[in-house]
Amino acid sequence: METIVLCELPDPEIEGLESFSPFCLKVHRALRLQKRPYERRFGRSPASFSSLNPLSKVPVLLIGDEVVCDSTRILQRLQVPGNGESKLWEDYADTTMAGFNAASRWACDKNWPRIKNAFFGAMPGPLRAFLPARFRRRVIRGLKIREIWDAGPDACWLRFSQMLDHLSQRAPEKGFWMGDTITVADLGIFSQLHSMRIALTPWQSEEIAKRAKLTAYLERVDRATSNDQQEQG
């Protein structure tokens, strides 16, 4: 059997959350769903893996000598089921939902102190004095360009709540997004929403929890994509 290695950022050390990156989390859950043994290789930043991915992004999956970059391509390589509609849902999760996820961490003033400490707490003091704010400004500029934060916080979080309402209405009463089988749609949606169900983003977590139907669906995906496998590395 070929060795599988997931290249990613450091473990967040939060129970039930394998990675702060929803895209890495998506790959974790795909591998766990398929019960594939894999190793984890951590880097201090995405640039740590620039020799494998010139775009300096994670996740990067090594399957033997093969290098696969981008979570969508990785799921394709792993042959996670997905038809046209499920792939559209995956794309929606990776773009629109990911934008709200990023806003909850980088743009939300209430969450920023916790995020700054979690992401940059180990950084040397002189660097921590200016680098986090610089990164934050860059991310917020990108969120404005993507029309996530262009109208400010009130408009952003109103759209977020409306999105959760629509997702909750669409969420299945049983099974998964497209039926009885987990597809790329489930992994995409779950990874984005589950990444916000943590103490670092409490308001967003509470908003998700208010939607009982959506929460029940997320719990089903969580159970189906968790197992007792112990990674090495």
Secondary structure as the mmCIF struct_conf table of DSSP 4:
data_model
#
loop_
_struct_conf.conf_type_id
_struct_conf.id
_struct_conf.beg_label_comp_id
_struct_conf.beg_label_asym_id
_struct_conf.beg_label_seq_id
_struct_conf.end_label_comp_id
_struct_conf.end_label_asym_id
_struct_conf.end_label_seq_id
STRN STRN1 ILE A 4 GLU A 8
BEND BEND1 LEU A 9 LEU A 9
HELX_LH_PP_P HELX_LH_PP_P1 PRO A 10 ASP A 11
STRN STRN2 ILE A 14 ILE A 14
TURN_TY1_P TURN_TY1_P1 GLU A 15 GLY A 16
STRN STRN3 LEU A 17 LEU A 17
BEND BEND2 GLU A 18 GLU A 18
BEND BEND3 PHE A 20 SER A 21
HELX_RH_AL_P HELX_RH_AL_P1 PRO A 22 LEU A 33
TURN_TY1_P TURN_TY1_P2 GLN A 34 LYS A 35
STRN STRN4 GLU A 39 PHE A 42
BEND BEND4 ARG A 44 SER A 45
HELX_RH_3T_P HELX_RH_3T_P1 PRO A 46 PHE A 49
TURN_TY1_P TURN_TY1_P3 SER A 50 LEU A 52
TURN_TY1_P TURN_TY1_P4 PRO A 54 LEU A 55
BEND BEND5 VAL A 58 VAL A 58
STRN STRN5 VAL A 60 ILE A 63
TURN_TY1_P TURN_TY1_P5 GLY A 64 ASP A 65
STRN STRN6 GLU A 66 CYS A 69
BEND BEND6 ASP A 70 ASP A 70
HELX_RH_AL_P HELX_RH_AL_P2 SER A 71 ARG A 77
TURN_TY1_P TURN_TY1_P6 LEU A 78 GLN A 79
HELX_RH_AL_P HELX_RH_AL_P3 GLY A 84 TYR A 92
HELX_RH_PI_P HELX_RH_PI_P1 ALA A 93 MET A 97
HELX_RH_AL_P HELX_RH_AL_P4 ALA A 98 ALA A 102
HELX_RH_PI_P HELX_RH_PI_P2 ALA A 103 ALA A 107
TURN_TY1_P TURN_TY1_P7 ASP A 109 ASN A 111
HELX_RH_AL_P HELX_RH_AL_P5 TRP A 112 PHE A 120
TURN_TY1_P TURN_TY1_P8 GLY A 121 ALA A 122
BEND BEND7 MET A 123 MET A 123
HELX_RH_AL_P HELX_RH_AL_P6 GLY A 125 ARG A 128
TURN_TY1_P TURN_TY1_P9 ALA A 129 PHE A 130
HELX_RH_AL_P HELX_RH_AL_P7 LEU A 131 ILE A 145
TURN_TY1_P TURN_TY1_P10 ARG A 146 GLU A 147
BEND BEND8 ILE A 148 TRP A 149
TURN_TY1_P TURN_TY1_P11 ASP A 150 ALA A 151
HELX_RH_AL_P HELX_RH_AL_P8 PRO A 153 ARG A 170
BEND BEND9 ALA A 171 ALA A 171
BEND BEND10 GLU A 173 GLY A 175
STRN STRN7 PHE A 176 PHE A 176
TURN_TY1_P TURN_TY1_P12 TRP A 177 MET A 178
STRN STRN8 GLY A 179 GLY A 179
BEND BEND11 ASP A 180 THR A 181
HELX_RH_AL_P HELX_RH_AL_P9 VAL A 184 HIS A 194
TURN_TY1_P TURN_TY1_P13 SER A 195 MET A 196
BEND BEND12 ARG A 197 ILE A 198
TURN_TY1_P TURN_TY1_P14 ALA A 199 LEU A 200
BEND BEND13 THR A 201 THR A 201
HELX_RH_AL_P HELX_RH_AL_P10 PRO A 202 LYS A 210
HELX_RH_AL_P HELX_RH_AL_P11 ALA A 212 ALA A 224
TURN_TY1_P TURN_TY1_P15 THR A 225 THR A 225
STRN STRN9 GLN A 232 GLN A 232
#
